[in-house]
């Protein structure tokens, strides 16, 4: 049986990782490489940013540019995450990870991460210096999370920064380069914080076993559920009451659904219900954000 180190360096040593990847077709290797980029969240964030751009008035040329910029950044973050976490994923037996199963090589993932990040820079700056700078700060925060912040008590901060700057990326690319309304950035930061806790809820035990001690892991499963639900509930309130004008039926319905889901997250001690309810809360907040749009201040 290969050791963890032999698997990580399989290309050079002729280990399982390099051999398995080498035996696949080009299309199979490409699919495995894409799977290592966390495609579901990558495309989801890209879709949210693109809809925000359309609602914010970025136009027929601006929306595709936003989409390409965000997609490049998200792919770079996903590939970086899987490459950095390879030893930890091997130790945890993560059979869902292409690097662990040997269907893609570590070097290929590292090159893809660097290439996507390099592509993200000019694409982002093509939106304007301020808009591009805001997006690159968000991408940089996500890379910082992967490279070590995730193991600290500040693990929530990169998520908060990246989500808060997403509306700014949209509005700063408009004529006059306006900043978004404060409520939009505040809601983004709260959504990011809650999403961070929700993302790690199913893996807290494995994370602790492999030395990852971010804020949710330090709090433990019970209080981590509060960390997930509290900011998401607050984000809903900000998105409903923050914009000017009457709340409307949709806002009150969203608050009622949020209030109904929150106890399922906080009070149910085990099973998948807290995690699923948290995902529903996050999805509701994203829907509210899209409904309200990324409006200039």
Secondary structure, DSSP 8 states (H G I E B T S, - for coil): ---HHHHHTHHHHT-HHHHHHHTS-HHHHHHHHHHTT-HHHHHHHHHHHHHHHHHTT-HHHHHHHHHHHHHHHHHHHHHHHHHHTHHHHHHHT-TT-HHHHTSS-HHHHHHHHHHHHHHHHHHHHTT-HHHHHHHHHHHHHHHHHHTTGGGSTTHHHHHHHHHHHHHHHHHTTSTT---B-HHHHHHHHHHHHHHHHHHHGGGHHHHHHTT---HHHHH-HHHHHHHHHHHHHHHHHHHHHSSSS--HHHHHHHHHHHHHHHHHHHH--SSSHHHHHHHHHHHHHHHHHHHH---B-
